[in-house]
Amino acid sequence: MAKVYLVGIGMGGDGTLTLKARECICNCSVLAGAKRMMEPFLQEAKRKEKQVLISYKPEEIGDFFRSHIKDGESGAVLLSGDVGFFSGARKLMEELKDFQVELVPGISSMVYFCSRLGISWEAVCMASAHGKEINMIQRIKRHKFCFFLMDGQEGLHKLCDKLLYYNMEDVVLHVGENLSYEQEQIFRGTPKKAKQLTVGNLLVVVTENKKAKDWAALSIPDEEFLRSKVPMTKREVRTVSIGKLNLTSDAVVYDVGAGSGSVSVEMALQAPDIKVYAIEKHPEAVELLEKNKQKFAADNMEIVAGVAPEALEDLPAPTHVFLGGSGGNMEEIFDCIFHKNPKCRVVVNTIALNSLTKLMEIFDKNKEYVFDIVQMQTSVSKKVGDYQLMMGQNPIYIVTVLKEGERETEHT
């Protein structure tokens, strides 16, 4: 079986190429890789009459190797940085499964940049925002140091805008451009100053947030939320309801009838990659939702103004739904949710007995629904004169709904 090396060539500058990587490139008769990775080796490849393909697409590389690597020969794919750090190695391994594949590690941009900054990279939260949307804000709120692969100047300026919008102007940005090349530049400053930078596409950022706090569990006090006459799900009820949802770290959640946003915010802050859609029909509540989103920097929370189920139709399929208000459309909302995803987990909060009666009617009509009901009543202490009195709150019904045959596996 012919052999193919997936070679991490470091940053691109000659000084970050390992001896093992250089040996593989020198000895292989067939080379492939994106233009920037291949350029330093093209002249030597031409001199030695190597077969060369300029491409980053796994299918093209696979076809090229199958038609050009002869018995006893070997090929190499040149990849930026390290083959295990946000590289194309994984997809290439799938494409090249009819070859014997060996990974040759290289120096990643994170390791290189952290060494230039004098930061121990083992304490850094790392993520790629290159060509995709990720929740950088919550990662920055949780970790003192975060490393991001960026989409050039546009990505940098977008990050700066978000930091300023969420009142995180004290975060320090370390911006690295053209790492390891002669044109290498490193900038350190505030989001306001970083937004004025003119930079190219070869860009990485390390954020430094001295106020970072990585919470293991979340229970936000009611008084922390901005309030108005808009209804709010109280802290103790939020805790039980969100617990009943069994959220996963990559959940897509609808909060239908989001009100002030207390449930939306708390769900969004459970994990950076949760996506929460806060659906609300009242303009005053929509305005309050935006204010609480900004206060808590819940960047993975998207506000949808409208009436369910119509407002849900164009949204991605949910994995979880919290239903705090249905506007009388409860059955239609269930139909919409389970049509989008039969495996969705739904938690309903209701105080009114007639709403609970409506739920029971829906369950009697739709025998495929599996549900459980928890009735909860809390009392909160309040000082009156020299006495501490317990002030009772309205009892509430917390109803968990699944479809028969779609019951989720409980945590074990």
Secondary structure, DSSP 8 states (H G I E B T S, - for coil): --EEEEEE-BTSSGGG--HHHHHHHHH-SEEEE-HHHHGGGHHHHHHTT-EEEE---HHHHHHHHHHH--TT-EEEEEESB-TTSS-SHHHHHHHTTTSEEEEE----HHHHHHHHHT--GGG-EEEE-SSS---HHHHHHH-SEEEEE--HHHHHHHHHHHHHHTT-TT-EEEEEESTTSTT-EEEEE-HHHHTT----SSEEEEEE-TT----SS----GGGS--SSS----HHHHHHHHHHHT--TT-EEEEET-TTSHHHHHHHTT-TT-EEEEEE--HHHHHHHHHHHHHHT-TTEEEEES-TTGGGTTS---SEEEES--TT-HHHHHHHHHHH-TT-EEEEEE--HHHHHHHHHHHHH-TTEEEEEEEE--EEEEEETTEEEEEE---EEEEEEEETT-------
